[in-house]
Structures are given as C-alpha cells and as structure tokens.
Amino acid sequence: MSAVTQKFFIDGPAGKLEIVLGEPQSVPKGIAVIAHPHPLHGGTMDNKVVHTLFTTLLELEFITAKFNFRGVGLSEGQFDHGSGEIDDVLAVTQTIRDQFSHQVADIPLLLAGFSFGGAIQLHVAERLAPEFLILVAPSVVNLKAPPVPETTQCALIIQGDQDDVVLPEAVLNWAAPASQPVVVIPGAGHFFHGKLTILKQLILNYFFHRL
C-alpha cells in the first residue's frame, strides 16, 4: 500500500478536532470518514478495529480520515451523548471534501464506524446520503439508529456472533424491517480479537467488484 499519512487539527463545532488523514498515491476512489467507539469507554481513533478500517480503506484507494471525537485525545470539548458527535463527523467530512474538491469532482463518500461510531454514522448518513457504508457492530439500540438510507448503494454490516456488548440479536432485529443483510463472523467478540485479518479481507472482498 502506497499512501501518505498526516495528522492535523480542524476547527470543529466544540473546538479543535484531531484528525489523521491518509491519501493513496493513485487516483482516489472516494473519501472515507471513520468514527471510533464510545468516548466514555476508552474509544479513540487508535482502536484496533478503527485502525483496521483505516488501512483497509487506504488499500481500496480511498482518501481516508479517522479522528478523535470531542473530548478524546487532543480534541477539545466534552462528550455530548451523540448529538455533538454527529456534528463532529459532519465537520470532518465537510473539511475533507473541501480540501479535495479541486482534485476530484463529485467524489463518492464512504462512512465507516465501529460500535458507537457505527450508530453515529447511521445518523450522519440520513443527512449526507453516502454512497457507501461500513458498520462494524453498530450500537443501534443505545443510539436509536435509523435504517440504512435507501440512497446508499452498498452497505456492509459486520457483526460478531460472540459480541456481549452489542448483542447480535439487537443488530439483526434492527436490520430485519428493511431486510438489510448482516455479515456474521463466527467466534468474533465485540473487539474482534484474533479476527481482524478476517475483518479486513471481508471488506476487501466486498468492495473489490463494487468500485
């Protein structure tokens, strides 16, 4: 994977937001923004699942951004129970889009998230209508997440069957009304210990013929 990575800050709704941005050396296939797990339970952009999403999306040739929500790491502000975190994603996405608008017009948007971050991205998707979604064990119940927008071309939902934080049946019940497919990884717990390689390959295989 040939990519250039940099860390910087943007002006977010509640102060500075800390971002890591990766740029593929090839012509980008889209812009990807990744949201991390719950800020009050140790969630940061350095989480292993988030890191796996980041490197995988760079390999798929997306301009890829991960960031710390308000009050996490070097990002300013404090936890806002989801509402402010939605605004954080909107600010990051707009900044990245503005930065690369001169380079690629009408570039597709991919929103990705793990756990809390996955549910946040569903709320963001209602506003931004992304072409692609990748949600890993999204906390759909706690954050009253809406369904995948009908305008989204491809949505990959991944769940471990041994998850005791985001229960598999909760995700399946959320997905059922729209018959939204959910990919279940046998033996995977919430943090996908020992399953990150499988997680990465699953994403690569899913998008290989869709980009």
Salt bridges, closest charged atoms under 4 A:
ASP11 OD1 - LYS16 NZ 2.74
GLU18 OE2 - LYS7 NZ 3.30
GLU59 OE1 - LYS200 NZ 3.12
GLU61 OE1 - LYS29 NZ 2.91
ASP87 OD1 - ARG127 NH1 3.88
ASP88 OD1 - ARG70 NH2 2.90
ASP163 OD2 - HIS190 ND1 2.77
